[in-house]
Amino acid sequence: MTEKESNNRASKVQSMADLVNYQDGSVVSREIIRKSTGTVTLFAFDEGQGLSEHTAPFDALVYVVDGQAEVLISGKAYHLNQGDYVILPANETHALRALSKFKMLLAMIKS
């Protein structure tokens, strides 16, 4: 998605949870906003799916739209439920795993 395409969606009211669907054994993502200063991406994880441990050079916010997940930040586990959020600090290792079918909004801030 280009920044221009991202701007074209600005005036439309939509249901966040309906923008991505669960798929068996998979992780599905849809980028909602792409700007030079960051991105907003919606993910849907099947139960047991996740993202392996990694780092990112920017802060990110994970907001749980649906379901439950375990998020590891620098080796510490956090249990998140629908409506919860956590900040992933830049340059700290993090990973996550869906404890149930799980949808999250990831906002990465680059500046």
C-alpha positions as a Markdown table, in Angstrom:
| # | Residue | x | y | z |
|---|---|---|---|---|
| 1 | Met | 0.0 | 0.0 | 0.0 |
| 2 | Thr | 1.3 | 3.4 | -0.9 |
| 3 | Glu | 0.9 | 6.5 | 1.3 |
| 4 | Lys | -1.6 | 7.9 | -1.3 |
| 5 | Glu | -3.7 | 4.7 | -1.0 |
| 6 | Ser | -3.6 | 5.0 | 2.7 |
| 7 | Asn | -4.9 | 8.6 | 2.6 |
| 8 | Asn | -7.8 | 7.5 | 0.4 |
| 9 | Arg | -9.3 | 5.5 | 3.2 |
| 10 | Ala | -9.3 | 8.3 | 5.8 |
| 11 | Ser | -13.0 | 9.2 | 5.5 |
| 12 | Lys | -14.6 | 5.8 | 5.7 |
| 13 | Val | -16.0 | 4.3 | 8.9 |
| 14 | Gln | -15.2 | 0.6 | 9.1 |
| 15 | Ser | -15.3 | -2.2 | 11.7 |
| 16 | Met | -11.7 | -3.0 | 12.7 |
| 17 | Ala | -12.4 | -6.6 | 13.5 |
| 18 | Asp | -13.9 | -7.2 | 10.1 |
| 19 | Leu | -10.9 | -6.0 | 8.0 |
| 20 | Val | -9.1 | -9.4 | 8.3 |
| 21 | Asn | -10.4 | -12.9 | 8.7 |
| 22 | Tyr | -9.0 | -15.9 | 10.5 |
| 23 | Gln | -7.4 | -18.6 | 8.4 |
| 24 | Asp | -6.7 | -22.1 | 9.8 |
| 25 | Gly | -3.0 | -22.5 | 10.7 |
| 26 | Ser | -2.1 | -19.0 | 9.5 |
| 27 | Val | -1.3 | -15.4 | 10.3 |
| 28 | Val | -3.1 | -12.9 | 8.1 |
| 29 | Ser | -2.2 | -9.2 | 8.0 |
| 30 | Arg | -3.6 | -6.1 | 6.3 |
| 31 | Glu | -1.8 | -2.8 | 6.3 |
| 32 | Ile | -4.2 | 0.1 | 7.1 |
| 33 | Ile | -1.9 | 3.1 | 7.2 |
| 34 | Arg | 1.6 | 3.5 | 5.7 |
| 35 | Lys | 3.4 | 6.8 | 6.2 |
| 36 | Ser | 7.0 | 7.7 | 6.3 |
| 37 | Thr | 6.6 | 8.2 | 10.1 |
| 38 | Gly | 5.1 | 4.7 | 10.7 |
| 39 | Thr | 2.5 | 2.1 | 9.9 |
| 40 | Val | -0.7 | 0.6 | 11.3 |
| 41 | Thr | -1.3 | -3.0 | 10.5 |
| 42 | Leu | -4.1 | -5.4 | 11.6 |
| 43 | Phe | -3.2 | -9.1 | 12.1 |
| 44 | Ala | -5.3 | -12.2 | 12.6 |
| 45 | Phe | -3.6 | -15.2 | 14.2 |
| 46 | Asp | -5.1 | -18.7 | 14.4 |
| 47 | Glu | -4.8 | -20.3 | 17.8 |
| 48 | Gly | -1.2 | -21.3 | 18.5 |
| 49 | Gln | 0.3 | -19.1 | 15.8 |
| 50 | Gly | 2.7 | -16.3 | 16.5 |
| 51 | Leu | 5.7 | -14.2 | 15.7 |
| 52 | Ser | 9.1 | -15.5 | 16.7 |
| 53 | Glu | 11.5 | -13.5 | 18.9 |
| 54 | His | 12.9 | -10.4 | 17.1 |
| 55 | Thr | 13.8 | -6.8 | 17.6 |
| 56 | Ala | 12.7 | -3.6 | 15.8 |
| 57 | Pro | 14.4 | -0.3 | 15.7 |
| 58 | Phe | 11.2 | 1.6 | 16.6 |
| 59 | Asp | 8.6 | 1.6 | 19.3 |
| 60 | Ala | 5.4 | -0.2 | 18.6 |
| 61 | Leu | 2.0 | -0.5 | 20.2 |
| 62 | Val | 0.0 | -3.8 | 20.2 |
| 63 | Tyr | -3.7 | -3.4 | 20.8 |
| 64 | Val | -5.8 | -6.6 | 21.1 |
| 65 | Val | -9.0 | -6.4 | 19.0 |
| 66 | Asp | -10.2 | -9.9 | 19.7 |
| 67 | Gly | -9.0 | -13.0 | 21.6 |
| 68 | Gln | -6.0 | -13.6 | 23.8 |
| 69 | Ala | -2.3 | -13.6 | 23.4 |
| 70 | Glu | 1.0 | -14.0 | 25.3 |
| 71 | Val | 3.5 | -11.3 | 24.5 |
| 72 | Leu | 7.1 | -11.7 | 25.5 |
| 73 | Ile | 9.2 | -8.5 | 26.0 |
| 74 | Ser | 12.8 | -9.0 | 26.9 |
| 75 | Gly | 11.9 | -12.4 | 28.3 |
| 76 | Lys | 9.0 | -11.2 | 30.5 |
| 77 | Ala | 5.6 | -12.7 | 29.6 |
| 78 | Tyr | 2.4 | -10.6 | 29.4 |
| 79 | His | -1.1 | -12.0 | 29.0 |
| 80 | Leu | -3.3 | -9.8 | 26.9 |
| 81 | Asn | -7.1 | -10.0 | 26.4 |
| 82 | Gln | -9.4 | -8.1 | 24.1 |
| 83 | Gly | -9.1 | -4.4 | 24.8 |
| 84 | Asp | -5.6 | -4.6 | 26.3 |
| 85 | Tyr | -2.5 | -3.0 | 24.9 |
| 86 | Val | 1.2 | -3.1 | 25.5 |
| 87 | Ile | 4.1 | -1.1 | 24.1 |
| 88 | Leu | 7.0 | -2.9 | 22.5 |
| 89 | Pro | 10.1 | -0.7 | 23.2 |
| 90 | Ala | 12.5 | -0.1 | 20.4 |
| 91 | Asn | 15.5 | -2.5 | 20.3 |
| 92 | Glu | 14.1 | -4.9 | 22.9 |
| 93 | Thr | 13.4 | -8.5 | 22.0 |
| 94 | His | 9.8 | -9.4 | 21.7 |
| 95 | Ala | 7.6 | -12.3 | 20.5 |
| 96 | Leu | 4.0 | -13.3 | 20.6 |
| 97 | Arg | 1.7 | -16.3 | 20.5 |
| 98 | Ala | -2.0 | -16.6 | 20.1 |
| 99 | Leu | -3.6 | -18.3 | 23.1 |
| 100 | Ser | -6.9 | -18.3 | 21.2 |
| 101 | Lys | -7.8 | -17.0 | 17.8 |
| 102 | Phe | -6.4 | -13.5 | 18.1 |
| 103 | Lys | -6.6 | -10.2 | 16.3 |
| 104 | Met | -4.3 | -7.3 | 17.0 |
| 105 | Leu | -3.6 | -3.8 | 15.7 |
| 106 | Leu | 0.1 | -3.0 | 15.5 |
| 107 | Ala | 1.1 | 0.7 | 15.3 |
| 108 | Met | 4.8 | 1.2 | 14.6 |
| 109 | Ile | 6.1 | 4.7 | 15.1 |
| 110 | Lys | 9.3 | 5.6 | 13.2 |
| 111 | Ser | 10.0 | 9.1 | 14.5 |
